[in-house]
Amino acid sequence: MNILKSIDESIHTKELLKKEIPKIESASSTVSKAINQGKKVLLCGNGGSASDAQHIACEFVSKLVKERRSLPAIALTANSSLITAISNDTSFEFVFSRQIEGLGTSGDVLIAISTSGTSKNILKAVEVAKSMGIYTIGLTGAQGDKLAGLTDICIKVPSSNTQRIQESHILIGHIICEFVETNL
């Protein structure tokens, strides 16, 4: 392992991410508008992306930078009883879409996080969200064409390295939250 190489790869990936600024701005504006209209943000992901969903939701509900009211965000990854019930009773493919059916309303925003862009439960979540009038934002990696083809906006981190993609997803989540805080 070469520590300097890892740091340099992370910096390089973020430099390349600058090409996605218009999409990051659009996603930030969309989330800000939804929250200012009394809507909420739903987030989902698997594995490290599940942790990212929870991290980003935490920044909305608690705070990122400035003192402000709590903002409505729900990480669909956080209720282990619900996740295991849906997985057991139906299929893991529906673990997020079932929650969206019960918790989502038209005008909400779904942030769907998948480094590969091919996770069946994430794709199903996006399909159900769109059918309900929920705006969809995808966060994925360079190979995430399936997710990109389904979402209203998809921010593709220009990397195939899972670690670099996830590092960038947190950066994007922080940018979106900071934009929302600034525009309350």
Secondary structure, 3 states (H helix, E strand, C coil): CCHHHHHHHHHHHHHHHHHHHHHHHHHHHHHHHHHHCCCCEEEEECCHHHHHHHHHHHHHHCCCCCCCCCCCEEECCCCHHHHHHHHHHCCHHHCCHHHHHHHCCCCCEEEEECCCCCCHHHHHHHHHHHHCCCEEEEEEECCCHHHHHHCCEEEEECCCCHHHHHHHHHHHHHHHHHHHHHCC
